[in-house]
Amino acid sequence: MKRAKISKKLLRVFGKTNARFRLIGEGDRVLVALSGGKDSLSLVHLIKNMQQHAPFKFEFQAVTVKYGMDGEDYGFLQEHCREFDIPYEVYETNIYDISQDTMREGSSFCSYFSRMRRGALYTYALEHGFNKVALGHHLDDAVESFFMNMLYNGSLRSMPPIYKADRGVHVIRPLIEAREEQLRNFALENNFLTIGDEACPAMKIATKMPYNRAKTKEWLRELEESHENLFRTVKASFAHIHEDTFLDPKHWNRDDIEFK
């Protein structure tokens, strides 16, 4: 059985995140969303490594959501998982056909297909007895989402490392403290073939590209050039939230305030 080369730094970040937020533990059955991109490939290999070395037992399986489009071929992912002894299955859906009737032309595709894909993952997890779904979001995703929510939606919101979905399954993000560059380097060092945006259904539909995310990503890249500790500082701020310093009265200590 082949094993991927994983840097000690990435292993350390992954291990600390899991221990800190107790993402995977004894007896868990974890469904890993495997799109074939660098992030999800990194995630599935880190979980595989964890299963081999952790002092507790858990099960995991990778799954790729197939949208039902012409030309979808995940043969290379099947071969990859076979080569590295990773349990894997392709889950066939009709998401693409549904989108033809329910998605308006010119609308943003990111949130739509993300929501549909997430629903398919929940369905598969519940039907096959998985209690957790692992997603490949990393720190760059979380920071980008934070600033996008603040600048475009007027809310302070990011990506939690774990939450319970409405349908009962727990969603975990074991890479949430890892940098995107670490995952890119992992894929490059192992010479892994990866899937990019070309696999997205929106490439076949007249949709609006995610301009705001690309713009935010570029802005953060430029900002980091002059503030090298930018992401480290923002990550620290995510763990030190002073809710009573904002304009939402429900977070204030009313015992200290006299209302007249």
C-alpha angles and dihedrals in degrees: 000000000000122000127206120237109245123185118240090236093056091045089051094050091047093048095048092049092051093047094045096050098026092231100161123026146152114327097004120147107209126196110203117206104226114189094163095247124126093262098053092041090054090048097051093048092048090051090047090052091047092053090054095050109025118110090232136058127246138151129231140180132187120226133185118206109225111208098205097249126145112261099024107149123173095169092120090054091050090051092045093053091045090052093051096037094245116154106238143172137176112229111210118214138164095232092129093054091047091052091059090066102032106037119080118228112257094020124130111272102197100078093037098054092036089056093046093047091048091052090052090051091051091050093050092046094051094044092051101040101255116150097192136043116204120209128192101232113141137195094274089056091050094049093045091050091049094055093040091053091048098044101037106023103031095235138111103233138133139158120299119216090233137011139159114248122222090255093058103256119120116237116210133189107199092174096053093114096043123096120240090236090060090056093045090052091049092056092045095047090052092043090232120176108233137192120234136185091307089083093058116108090223090072086073096046132069097252140148112259118235094263096159093055093048090048092049091048091053092046091053091047090055092044092051090056089068096031106043093180093051098117093040090053094046090049089053090050090055087064096045107056119166100197094177092065094069133077098263108106094201089072095051124102098243092191088072095048128074111209116201 
